[in-house]
Amino acid sequence: MLKKEYKKDDLTVIWKPELCYHSKNCVKGLPEVFRSNDKPWIQPEHAEIEEIKSTIKKCPSGALSYEHKGEHPHEKDKDMADIETMKDGPVLVKGNFTLKVGGEMKETGSQVVALCRCGESGKKPFCDGSHEKAGFKAD
């Protein structure tokens, strides 16, 4: 799985574009760092490390994570996964799990993934935010 890394001092911000479903929590939460119209779109030099870490922890899909002095915000200590459906959106799977698609192992490189349930994603089985444009509604 493709991942991109952005550094500030001893903090490494990791972005896995295949997992991103564009919730925009990062852009809304810390627009001086997460600049969707710029290249590179992640510019950690514009904020304090604790602000960046706090914003990354709000990423629901696991597309954003970080490494900082041995910290990994999406890691879980238990052997089970939590599964949550988002209102009118994807299914979030969090924890320790194996993802098989059509009998084939799908490497996620993350302990949080957002799985499409509207059927419109161009990155199936992962959500890419297409549910918003499609007007997907679910209980």
C-alpha positions in Angstrom: 0.0 0.0 0.0 1.3 3.4 -1.0 2.2 5.7 1.9 3.7 9.1 2.0 5.7 10.6 4.9 6.1 14.2 6.0 8.6 15.1 8.7 8.9 17.8 11.4 11.7 17.3 13.9 11.2 13.8 15.4 7.6 13.6 14.2 6.7 11.7 11.0 3.2 12.2 9.6 2.1 9.2 7.5 -0.6 9.4 4.8 -2.0 6.4 3.1 -4.1 7.8 0.2 -6.0 4.5 -0.5 -7.5 4.6 3.0 -8.6 8.2 2.8 -12.3 8.9 2.4 -12.1 12.6 2.6 -13.9 13.3 5.9 -11.9 16.6 5.9 -11.4 16.4 9.7 -7.7 17.2 9.1 -8.3 20.1 6.7 -11.0 21.6 9.0 -9.1 20.9 12.2 -5.6 22.2 11.2 -5.9 24.0 7.8 -2.4 25.5 8.2 -0.9 22.0 8.0 -3.4 20.1 5.9 -3.7 22.2 2.7 -5.8 20.3 0.2 -5.0 22.7 -2.6 -1.2 22.8 -2.1 1.6 20.5 -3.0 2.7 18.9 -0.8 -0.7 19.0 0.8 0.7 18.2 4.3 3.0 20.9 5.7 3.8 20.0 9.3 6.2 22.9 9.7 3.2 25.2 10.1 2.1 23.9 13.5 3.2 22.5 16.9 3.8 18.8 17.1 1.0 18.3 19.7 -1.5 20.1 17.5 -0.6 17.9 14.6 -0.9 14.7 16.6 -4.2 15.8 18.1 -5.6 16.4 14.6 -4.3 13.1 13.2 -6.0 11.2 16.1 -9.3 12.5 14.7 -8.8 10.8 11.3 -11.6 8.3 11.2 -10.3 6.2 8.3 -6.7 5.6 9.4 -5.3 7.3 6.3 -3.4 9.6 8.6 -1.1 8.4 11.3 2.1 9.4 12.9 5.3 8.1 14.5 6.7 10.1 17.4 8.9 8.7 20.1 7.3 5.3 19.8 3.7 6.5 19.8 1.1 5.1 17.3 -2.4 6.6 17.9 -4.4 4.0 16.1 -2.8 0.9 17.7 -4.9 -1.2 20.0 -3.7 -3.6 22.7 -6.5 -6.1 22.3 -6.9 -8.9 19.8 -10.3 -7.9 18.6 -11.6 -5.4 16.1 -14.3 -2.8 16.7 -16.8 -2.3 13.8 -18.8 0.9 13.5 -21.2 2.1 10.8 -20.9 5.9 10.1 -24.2 7.7 9.5 -24.8 7.7 5.7 -21.1 6.6 5.3 -18.6 3.8 5.5 -18.1 1.0 7.9 -15.1 1.7 10.2 -13.1 -1.3 11.3 -10.6 -0.6 14.1 -8.2 -2.9 15.9 -6.3 -6.0 15.0 -7.8 -7.7 11.9 -7.0 -9.4 8.6 -8.8 -8.2 5.5 -9.4 -10.7 2.7 -11.1 -9.6 -0.5 -12.1 -12.4 -2.9 -9.9 -14.8 -0.9 -6.9 -12.6 -1.3 -5.2 -10.8 1.6 -5.5 -7.1 1.3 -2.6 -5.2 3.0 -3.9 -2.1 4.8 -0.8 -1.1 6.7 -3.3 0.3 9.3 -5.3 -0.7 12.3 -8.2 1.5 11.1 -9.9 1.2 7.7 -13.1 2.6 6.2 -15.0 0.2 4.1 -17.4 1.3 1.4 -21.0 0.4 1.9 -22.6 2.5 -0.8 -21.1 0.6 -3.7 -19.9 3.8 -5.5 -16.2 3.9 -4.3 -13.5 3.8 -6.9 -11.2 2.2 -4.3 -13.3 -0.8 -3.3 -13.4 -2.3 -0.7 -12.2 1.0 0.8 -14.3 4.1 1.0 -13.2 7.2 -1.1 -16.1 9.5 0.0 -18.2 8.8 -3.1 -21.2 8.2 -0.8 -21.6 12.0 -0.4 -21.8 12.7 -4.1 -24.1 9.7 -4.6 -26.5 10.9 -1.8 -26.2 7.6 0.0 -28.5 7.3 3.0 -28.5 4.4 5.5 -29.8 3.8 9.0 
